Amino acid sequence: MAARDSGSRGFDLVFIAVLSGIVAGLFVFGAGFIYLNHISFFMPAQSRTTVFLNESLNQDVIVTSVFADLKDSVVHITTKGLENNSFEGPVPTRGQGSGVIIRSDGYIVTNAHVVSGAEDIEIGLSSGYVTSAQVIGTDPSTDIAVLKIDAPFELKAAPLGDSNDLLPGQLVIAIGNPFGFQNTVTTGVISALNRTLRSSNNFNINGVIQTDAAVNPGNSGGPLLNSKGEVIGITTAIFSTLQGGFQAFQGIGFAVPINSIKEISNELIESGEVVRPWLGVTGMTVNSEVSEVLGVNVSEGVLIITVVEGGPADNAGIRGTVHDPSDPGFEPGDIILEMDGEATDTIDRLVEVILEHEIGSTVLIKYSREGVVHEVEVSLGQRPSG
């Protein structure tokens, strides 16, 4: 099921892609210093000065303590693979990312896009120990992957928090390997909660955490931590603009919430995949403007664009939109109005309602076709992987 195309937005939510190639060159700092002017603040009350100093010192203690406790649980991921080049054929690629150990027996969580297409995956620990990793499973719909390593010693697993307990303004700490700089720690706050990102396969990632903690390519898959040193999310995306050939951080980063990751990682460890119910359609939200263009008398619902042949909707007789290339017009498909009595006024709501059901369960769909409302029972299938 595909949702509305997000390409028309004025900016791109750029998944922090695997940093391909080896970044070569000399970083010359001498001429690049930006000197800060000395600024004096008038503090009329001694107590006010003391409060600010204590707050600053407390945060320093928190951050340094969390980093000391968690650095051994954060890993550096290096990937190698082949990418088809139209001129040269398959060419070697190399990427970098981050991950976090969630179990002492070697299970690691990272982003699915970090390991996508990788033929060899190498894990580096803060101690300098390096070993190869096996992909246990990936879930592109949430951009989460689970890896497994075998080490001759017990690994330190990071404690997992509760993303339902988060509040805007709360201190957060990110640890990762931006641009290959290992064990980098940055801080910020939770800027907002319950954001929604669109995954690489057009699936909504809900409950996303927004933060202003600096994250860059290479931070992908690394942990976002609270002041207790608990993982509350996995860094996955940034709001970015292109500067000098690199995606530049703009103070807006996103992390998949840990409560979703707990459920997904458990499924991946147990079965290697995450299974979800499936209707077998692509569609778009119908509103008053779309209704006017379509020439239909329905102002809310989901217009079916395509129906997967042999899928649940196809087997139930639901029709998609028909377009004749020789004719500028088209015949609108069915418009889904309800599923099991739940209004489906947007494509996102339709997906949510589907996910509330089990694979193989039968749902009653109310839909409009050529101005006439119909009902049909549909047996939900299993969403194909990928």
C-alpha atoms as one frame of an Amber mdcrd trajectory, in Angstrom:
protein
   0.000   0.000   0.000   1.575   3.236  -1.079   0.832   6.552   0.508   0.863
  10.001  -0.944   4.000  11.011  -2.721   6.036  13.115  -0.353   8.315  14.389
  -3.125   6.352  17.617  -3.486   7.461  18.831  -0.089   9.772  21.832   0.008
  12.477  19.796   1.630  13.628  16.212   1.768  13.730  14.096   4.871  17.025
  12.555   3.957  17.795   9.126   5.427  21.333   9.457   6.653  22.691   7.325
   3.841  25.650   5.031   4.188  28.752   7.150   3.657  30.048   5.666   0.412
  33.720   5.728  -0.494  36.653   6.735   1.648  36.680  10.396   2.633  40.197
  11.474   1.748  41.995  14.767   2.202  43.592  16.923   4.853  41.529  18.795
   7.406  43.348  22.100   7.905  42.159  23.795  11.040  44.579  26.722  11.327
  42.827  29.098   8.945  39.390  27.799   9.832  39.107  28.962  13.417  36.122
  31.142  14.189  37.073  33.304  17.131  34.224  34.099  19.527  33.898  37.591
  20.938  34.064  37.791  24.708  30.558  38.393  26.056  29.887  39.542  29.609
  26.531  38.875  31.249  25.290  41.107  34.060  24.283  38.927  37.008  22.915
  41.183  39.756  22.313  38.340  42.207  25.036  35.972  43.346  22.477  33.196
  43.716  21.615  33.475  40.020  25.227  32.941  39.034  25.453  29.916  41.294
  22.330  28.354  39.793  23.654  28.623  36.255  27.017  27.178  37.219  25.409
  24.244  38.985  23.122  23.521  36.027  26.092  23.578  33.677  28.185  21.364
  35.925  25.314  18.933  36.443  24.828  18.521  32.706  28.567  18.010  32.227
  28.531  15.264  34.846  25.478  13.614  33.270  26.891  13.607  29.742  30.374
  12.432  30.684  28.918   9.725  32.928  26.514   8.470  30.251  29.267   8.405
  27.640  31.621   6.512  29.961  28.926   3.933  30.699  27.629   3.512  27.139
  30.636   3.896  24.829  31.379   0.167  25.022  27.816  -0.586  23.877  28.070
   1.529  20.717  29.686  -0.025  17.653  31.214   1.253  14.433  29.825  -0.471
  11.331  31.769  -0.723   8.076  30.113  -2.264   5.026  31.461  -3.462   1.697
  29.444  -4.304  -1.370  29.047  -3.921  -5.108  26.995  -1.308  -6.898  26.071
  -1.462 -10.560  27.547   1.367 -12.598  26.094   1.928 -16.067  29.571   2.602
 -17.485  31.860   0.336 -15.466  29.531  -2.434 -14.351  29.736  -3.580 -10.714
  32.007  -1.300  -8.669  33.095  -1.780  -5.036  31.376   0.397  -2.448  32.201
   1.075   1.168  29.928   2.545   3.820  29.920   3.424   7.487  27.343   3.655
  10.226  26.684   3.036  13.891  24.866   0.471  15.987  24.091  -0.385  19.586
  24.462  -3.705  21.405  21.081  -4.723  22.846  22.045  -8.165  24.189  25.284
  -9.355  25.745  25.277 -12.432  23.484  26.030 -10.261  20.461  22.792  -8.852
  19.045  23.102  -5.347  17.618  20.435  -2.925  16.383  21.149  -0.489  13.557
  19.326   1.049  10.590  18.247  -1.143   7.703  19.670   1.382   5.236  23.126
   1.067   6.841  23.432  -2.593   5.835  21.237  -2.585   2.720  23.102  -4.203
  -0.188  26.143  -5.015   1.949  28.048  -8.214   1.189  30.483  -7.886   4.090
  29.800  -6.187   7.420  32.526  -5.398   9.929  31.871  -4.355  13.521  34.358
  -2.312  15.520  34.085  -1.991  19.293  35.391   0.905  21.373  38.149  -1.404
  22.673  39.534  -1.742  19.144  38.238  -5.298  18.690  36.973  -5.884  15.131
  34.876  -8.788  13.874  32.445  -9.675  11.106  28.671  -9.552  11.546  25.733
 -11.554  10.270  22.433  -9.914   9.303  19.692 -11.577  11.343  16.911  -9.608
   9.697  15.875  -6.220   8.372  12.617  -4.281   8.407  12.741  -1.542   5.749
   9.277  -0.379   6.827  10.786   0.996  10.053  14.419   1.236   8.867  15.568
  -1.217  11.555  18.005  -4.133  11.235  19.402  -6.644  13.715  22.972  -7.949
  13.381  24.796 -10.677  15.309  28.457 -10.945  16.233  30.418 -13.581  18.121
  33.055 -12.287  20.511  35.415 -14.225  22.826  34.182 -12.130  25.757  30.871
 -10.916  27.135  29.592  -7.801  25.443  28.063  -4.859  27.264  24.412  -4.370
  26.320  22.899  -0.908  26.530  19.895  -0.508  28.834  16.668   0.192  26.939
  14.345   2.930  28.144  10.658   3.674  27.601   9.873   6.083  24.765   6.362
   6.597  26.167   7.885   8.518  29.088   9.562  11.220  26.989   8.831  14.950
  27.140   9.803  17.836  24.821  12.766  19.751  26.225  14.290  16.670  27.830
  18.089  16.294  27.595  19.249  13.709  25.053  22.672  12.370  24.126  23.703
  10.859  20.793  26.731   8.601  20.392  27.948   7.447  17.001  30.512   7.660
  14.236  29.686  10.691  12.047  31.818  10.725   8.897  33.832   7.889  10.426
  34.884   9.831  13.539  34.380   7.075  16.081  32.924   7.515  19.568  31.556
  10.993  18.912  29.128  12.273  21.537  26.713  15.166  20.993  23.912  16.571
  23.109  20.623  18.350  22.640  17.004  18.165  23.655  13.867  16.452  22.468
  12.439  19.070  20.136   9.149  17.276  19.457   7.460  13.900  19.731   5.191
  11.796  17.535   6.607  12.920  14.211   5.973  10.728  11.172   8.594   9.738
   8.602   8.086   7.896   5.336  10.313   4.836   5.032  12.140   3.743   1.884
   9.226   1.460   0.967   6.572   4.142   1.579   5.553   2.857   5.007   4.815
   5.329   7.793   7.195   5.306  10.767   5.091   6.747  13.579   6.000   8.129
  16.989   9.352   9.428  15.729  11.464  11.536  18.102  12.728  14.899  16.819
  15.938  16.257  18.355  18.421  19.077  17.866  21.362  16.906  18.974  23.881
  17.036  16.119  23.711  13.913  13.966  25.352  13.430  10.582  26.054  10.666
   8.042  27.688   7.863  10.001  25.457   8.438  13.039  22.867   6.209  11.355
  21.848   3.362  13.635  23.450   4.843  16.732  21.592   5.325  20.011  19.764
   8.380  21.257  19.992   8.292  25.059  18.271   9.943  27.989  20.053  11.352
  31.036  19.874   7.933  32.734  21.924   6.386  29.938  18.957   4.451  28.538
  18.417   4.050  24.804  15.224   5.897  23.865  15.642   5.768  20.096  17.816
   4.887  17.117  19.001   7.796  14.984  17.708   7.379  11.455  17.178  10.636
   9.539  17.977  14.336   9.365  16.422  17.425   7.878  19.181  18.399   5.525
  20.408  20.664   2.782  23.257  19.890   0.416  26.406  21.903   1.147  29.730
  21.212  -0.520  28.628  17.790  -1.701  27.585  16.663   1.798  24.235  16.579
   3.544  24.582  19.317   6.163  22.934  19.031   9.573  20.331  21.737  10.176
  19.557  21.115  13.837  16.714  18.719  13.103  17.330  15.009  13.536  14.978
  12.067  13.916  15.094   8.779  15.806  12.872   5.699  15.724  11.397   5.254
  19.239  12.806   2.419  21.323   9.415   0.903  22.165   8.852   0.171  18.475
  12.392  -1.182  18.189  11.917  -3.588  21.108   8.989  -5.248  19.353  10.601
  -5.242  15.908  13.997  -6.518  17.095  12.355  -9.370  19.004  10.492 -10.449
  15.857  13.647 -10.222  13.759  15.641 -12.285  16.264  12.909 -14.920  16.498
  11.988 -15.261  12.816  14.274 -13.039  10.727  11.391 -10.910   9.483   8.496
  -8.739  10.586   5.126  -9.864   9.254   2.212  -7.480   8.767  -1.326  -7.807
   7.408  -1.824  -6.684   3.810  -4.724  -5.574   1.624  -2.802  -5.501  -1.652
  -3.587  -2.021  -2.962  -1.988   1.350  -3.525  -4.086   4.436  -2.998  -4.351
   8.122  -2.250  -6.378  10.246   0.126  -9.567  11.753  -1.280 -10.480  15.262
  -0.127 -12.802  17.907  -1.568 -10.229  19.039  -4.130  -9.471  15.506  -5.314
 -13.193  14.759  -5.359 -13.780  17.692  -7.693 -11.033  16.558 -10.061 -12.353
  12.995 -10.054 -15.927  14.116 -10.573 -17.216  11.936  -7.738 -19.641  12.650
  -4.903 -17.295  11.368  -2.180 -15.160  13.925  -0.325 -13.414  11.598   2.149
 -11.890   8.181   1.709  -9.075   6.361  -0.059  -9.055   6.140  -3.844  -7.633
   2.822  -4.997  -4.956   3.442  -7.624  -3.688  -0.079  -8.246  -4.716  -3.524
  -7.074  -2.067  -6.240  -6.772  -3.043  -9.159  -8.965  -3.926 -12.182  -6.857
  -3.848 -10.121  -3.654  -6.614  -9.907  -1.039  -8.363  -6.879  -2.570  -8.156
  -8.354  -6.070  -9.657 -11.634  -4.879 -12.538  -9.668  -3.324 -13.259  -7.796
  -6.556 -12.029  -4.340  -5.530 -11.090  -2.248  -8.566  -8.223   0.148  -9.148
  -8.086   3.294 -11.264  -8.055   2.647 -15.002  -6.060   4.922 -17.284  -5.933
   4.571 -21.056  -2.657   6.053 -22.422  -4.472   7.007 -25.639  -7.091   8.921
 -23.658  -6.232  11.860 -21.365  -9.074  10.824 -19.071  -9.263   7.947 -16.611
 -11.834   5.905 -14.764 -11.538   6.351 -10.978 -11.155   3.195  -8.943 -13.148
   2.232  -5.893 -13.031   4.599  -2.914 -12.713   2.838   0.448 -14.865   4.551
   3.067 -14.707   2.197   6.055 -13.076  -0.976   7.293 -14.890  -2.908  10.010
 -16.866   0.214  10.885 -13.754   2.400  11.200 -13.741   5.461   8.933 -10.757
   5.453   6.548 -10.646   9.107   5.564  -6.915   9.071   4.710  -4.450   6.545
   3.317  -2.529   6.665   6.594  -5.669   5.867   8.566  -6.414   2.933   6.249
  -2.936   1.535   6.930  -3.429   1.977  10.692  -6.741   0.104  10.621  -5.244
  -2.732   8.580  -2.391  -3.077  11.089  -4.919  -3.461  13.902  -5.912  -6.824
  12.405  -4.244 -10.215  12.184  -3.026 -11.873   9.003  -5.824 -14.079   7.705
  -8.575 -12.175   9.494 -11.691 -11.185   7.552 -12.648  -7.506   7.414 -15.761
  -5.799   6.084 -14.909  -3.019   3.646 -17.401  -0.334   2.663 -16.513   1.384
  -0.610 -17.995   3.666  -3.251 -18.044   2.717  -6.925 -19.558   5.081  -9.481
 -21.530   6.801  -6.729 -22.996   3.610  -5.277 -21.899   2.315  -1.863 -21.050
  -1.393  -1.637 -19.759  -3.749   1.055 -17.433  -6.709   0.646 -15.598  -9.094
   2.960 -11.839  -9.354   2.446  -9.419 -11.852   3.977  -6.187  -9.984   4.766
  -2.951 -11.516   3.538   0.684 -11.182   4.617   2.525  -8.117   3.430   5.402
  -9.121   1.108   8.854  -8.449   2.523  10.905  -5.515   1.243
